[in-house]
Amino acid sequence: MSLTPKQIPEGAIRYNTDSNKMEVWIGDKWMQVAVSTPNLDGGARGFAAGGVTGGYTATVDFYTISTTGSAQNFGNLSVAKGNGVAGFASRTRGVAAGGFSPTGHYNTIDFITMSSTGDGADFGDLTANREGPMGLSNSTRGIAAGGFARPSGADQESIDFVTIASAGTINDFGDMKVGSNYGAGGASPTRGLFMSGYVPSPASVLKRIEFITIASTGDAQEFGDLIQGAYTIGGASNSTRALVWGGTFPDTSTATNTIEFITIATKGNGIDFGDTTRTVTSAMVTASSTRSVCYGGNGAGDNIIEYVNIMTQGNAVDFGDTYAQRYGGAGFSNGHGGL
């Protein structure tokens, strides 16, 4: 017996035998799940840029998301930085924006050309110093939002955007409803999400999710809530679902092993997805159209890479080892959901 539209829960997934496509129910109709991915050395590439490993590093690593195995060295950013670097990408360029640098470069933006190996180049500067900003993008526009200013520690509510293909010009997009840091971003081609984060004054962690329409400008709007509030979380998405990996609870300073997901096209709350293989914070998370990969993380900077299949629910499994143990850098890919 088939369900009537009112009986179908939002976010339900089906396989359409007529079109041979996966589809998701968005409340009033079925939408096709995009499963295309760039054909680059066997599939989409994931990247981990910068981070902390004993000291701050400029190292950039890469791996092929569709396979399992250990990461390889790609090159270096122009400056060493970590502690919450915003990552976003087009199909050709990957960008690492903001973060903490011991040399004071808190607002720098670096980019790499993802199809080749080599060092990053300077892109420009954010409109404000941002430690712990959230990053997301569609195929042309990159977003860096929130964070807190160095050295003042003031909360940032502002949202910056850049045209990824051209360096130099940084634009004001609007403001978050509540400025926070060390949250996570995710996107479809049209909609961007800012998820959770820490608010220093008064000290609290948000469960809230906010959203923007990437191609326009304006202030973020309320989307829903995560199951639990944490910071130093990792986030990534395909075109349908955004995933939140791990994080830290501020009241106990303990890490979590939970994964939540959100259906991007519909407003609503986070849903339990499964568990990571370990407790994890400050990981560099990426995605293709089918997989999300969690790279490194934790204060000890362990060398674990793990992954899940985005359109199913379940626990993460081992992917391989990082090239360099670290945490707090930028994660981005050339196959994520905003493309």
DAUR-V315360 format. One record per residue. RES is the residue in three letters. SS is DSSP state (H for helix, E for strand, C for the rest). OMEGA is omega in whole degrees, -180 to 180 (none if undefined). Layout:
RES:SS:OMEGA ; RES:SS:OMEGA
This chain:
MET:C:-179 ; SER:C:180 ; LEU:C:171 ; THR:C:-179 ; PRO:H:-178 ; LYS:H:-178 ; GLN:H:-177 ; ILE:C:179 ; PRO:C:176 ; GLU:C:-179 ; GLY:C:178 ; ALA:C:-178 ; ILE:E:174 ; ARG:E:173 ; TYR:E:-179 ; ASN:E:-176 ; THR:C:177 ; ASP:C:-178 ; SER:C:-175 ; ASN:C:-180 ; LYS:E:170 ; MET:E:-179 ; GLU:E:178 ; VAL:E:179 ; TRP:E:-176 ; ILE:C:174 ; GLY:C:179 ; ASP:C:178 ; LYS:C:175 ; TRP:E:178 ; MET:E:-179 ; GLN:E:177 ; VAL:C:179 ; ALA:C:-179 ; VAL:C:176 ; SER:C:179 ; THR:C:-179 ; PRO:C:178 ; ASN:C:-177 ; LEU:C:-178 ; ASP:C:177 ; GLY:C:179 ; GLY:C:-178 ; ALA:C:177 ; ARG:E:170 ; GLY:E:-176 ; PHE:E:171 ; ALA:E:-172 ; ALA:E:-180 ; GLY:E:180 ; GLY:E:-177 ; VAL:E:175 ; THR:C:-170 ; GLY:C:171 ; GLY:C:179 ; TYR:E:-175 ; THR:E:175 ; ALA:E:-174 ; THR:E:172 ; VAL:E:177 ; ASP:E:176 ; PHE:E:179 ; TYR:E:176 ; THR:E:-170 ; ILE:C:-176 ; SER:C:178 ; THR:C:171 ; THR:C:-179 ; GLY:C:-176 ; SER:C:-178 ; ALA:C:178 ; GLN:E:178 ; ASN:E:180 ; PHE:E:-177 ; GLY:E:-177 ; ASN:E:169 ; LEU:C:-180 ; SER:C:176 ; VAL:C:175 ; ALA:C:179 ; LYS:C:-180 ; GLY:E:180 ; ASN:C:175 ; GLY:C:176 ; VAL:C:178 ; ALA:E:177 ; GLY:E:173 ; PHE:E:-173 ; ALA:E:164 ; SER:C:176 ; ARG:C:-176 ; THR:C:-177 ; ARG:E:170 ; GLY:E:-172 ; VAL:E:175 ; ALA:E:-171 ; ALA:E:175 ; GLY:C:-176 ; GLY:C:180 ; PHE:E:175 ; SER:C:179 ; PRO:C:177 ; THR:C:175 ; GLY:C:-180 ; HIS:C:-175 ; TYR:C:-176 ; ASN:C:-176 ; THR:E:173 ; ILE:E:176 ; ASP:E:172 ; PHE:E:174 ; ILE:E:171 ; THR:E:-166 ; MET:C:-178 ; SER:C:-180 ; SER:C:172 ; THR:C:-179 ; GLY:C:-176 ; ASP:C:177 ; GLY:C:178 ; ALA:E:-179 ; ASP:E:-180 ; PHE:E:-176 ; GLY:E:-179 ; ASP:E:173 ; LEU:C:179 ; THR:C:179 ; ALA:C:172 ; ASN:C:-177 ; ARG:C:167 ; GLU:E:-180 ; GLY:C:177 ; PRO:C:177 ; MET:E:-178 ; GLY:E:175 ; LEU:E:180 ; SER:E:161 ; ASN:C:-175 ; SER:C:-176 ; THR:C:-171 ; ARG:E:176 ; GLY:E:-176 ; ILE:E:170 ; ALA:E:-172 ; ALA:E:175 ; GLY:C:-173 ; GLY:C:173 ; PHE:E:-172 ; ALA:C:169 ; ARG:C:2 ; PRO:C:-172 ; SER:C:-176 ; GLY:C:-179 ; ALA:C:177 ; ASP:E:175 ; GLN:C:173 ; GLU:C:-172 ; SER:E:179 ; ILE:E:176 ; ASP:E:170 ; PHE:E:178 ; VAL:E:167 ; THR:E:-167 ; ILE:C:-176 ; ALA:C:-179 ; SER:C:-179 ; ALA:C:169 ; GLY:C:-173 ; THR:C:178 ; ILE:C:-173 ; ASN:E:174 ; ASP:E:-180 ; PHE:E:-176 ; GLY:E:-179 ; ASP:E:167 ; MET:C:175 ; LYS:C:176 ; VAL:C:179 ; GLY:C:179 ; SER:C:-180 ; ASN:E:-180 ; TYR:C:168 ; GLY:C:-178 ; ALA:E:178 ; GLY:E:174 ; GLY:E:-175 ; ALA:E:159 ; SER:C:177 ; PRO:C:-177 ; THR:C:-170 ; ARG:E:175 ; GLY:E:180 ; LEU:E:169 ; PHE:E:-169 ; MET:E:174 ; SER:E:-179 ; GLY:E:-176 ; TYR:E:176 ; VAL:E:-174 ; PRO:C:-172 ; SER:C:-10 ; PRO:C:-173 ; ALA:C:179 ; SER:E:175 ; VAL:E:-177 ; LEU:E:166 ; LYS:E:-168 ; ARG:E:172 ; ILE:E:175 ; GLU:E:179 ; PHE:E:174 ; ILE:E:168 ; THR:E:-166 ; ILE:C:-174 ; ALA:C:179 ; SER:C:171 ; THR:C:-180 ; GLY:C:-178 ; ASP:C:177 ; ALA:C:180 ; GLN:E:-178 ; GLU:E:-179 ; PHE:E:-177 ; GLY:E:-178 ; ASP:E:168 ; LEU:C:177 ; ILE:C:-179 ; GLN:C:178 ; GLY:C:177 ; ALA:C:174 ; TYR:E:-168 ; THR:C:178 ; ILE:C:173 ; GLY:E:-179 ; GLY:E:175 ; ALA:E:-176 ; SER:E:158 ; ASN:C:-175 ; SER:C:-175 ; THR:C:-175 ; ARG:E:169 ; ALA:E:179 ; LEU:E:175 ; VAL:E:-176 ; TRP:E:167 ; GLY:C:-179 ; GLY:C:-177 ; THR:E:173 ; PHE:E:-173 ; PRO:C:-176 ; ASP:C:-179 ; THR:C:-176 ; SER:C:178 ; THR:E:-180 ; ALA:E:180 ; THR:C:178 ; ASN:C:-175 ; THR:E:172 ; ILE:E:175 ; GLU:E:173 ; PHE:E:180 ; ILE:E:173 ; THR:E:-168 ; ILE:C:-173 ; ALA:C:-178 ; THR:C:174 ; LYS:C:180 ; GLY:C:-174 ; ASN:C:177 ; GLY:C:180 ; ILE:E:180 ; ASP:E:180 ; PHE:E:-177 ; GLY:E:-177 ; ASP:E:171 ; THR:C:179 ; THR:C:-178 ; ARG:C:168 ; THR:C:-172 ; VAL:C:174 ; THR:C:173 ; SER:C:177 ; ALA:C:178 ; MET:E:-170 ; VAL:E:179 ; THR:E:178 ; ALA:E:163 ; SER:C:178 ; SER:C:-176 ; THR:C:-174 ; ARG:E:166 ; SER:E:-175 ; VAL:E:180 ; CYS:E:-170 ; TYR:E:175 ; GLY:C:180 ; GLY:C:-179 ; ASN:C:180 ; GLY:C:179 ; ALA:C:178 ; GLY:C:-177 ; ASP:C:-171 ; ASN:C:-176 ; ILE:E:165 ; ILE:E:179 ; GLU:E:-177 ; TYR:E:172 ; VAL:E:170 ; ASN:E:-165 ; ILE:C:-172 ; MET:C:171 ; THR:C:176 ; GLN:C:-179 ; GLY:C:-177 ; ASN:C:178 ; ALA:C:177 ; VAL:E:-176 ; ASP:E:179 ; PHE:E:-177 ; GLY:E:-178 ; ASP:E:175 ; THR:C:174 ; TYR:C:178 ; ALA:C:179 ; GLN:C:177 ; ARG:C:180 ; TYR:E:171 ; GLY:C:177 ; GLY:C:180 ; ALA:E:172 ; GLY:E:176 ; PHE:E:-179 ; SER:E:175 ; ASN:C:179 ; GLY:C:-173 ; HIS:C:-171 ; GLY:C:180 ; GLY:C:-174 ; LEU:C:none
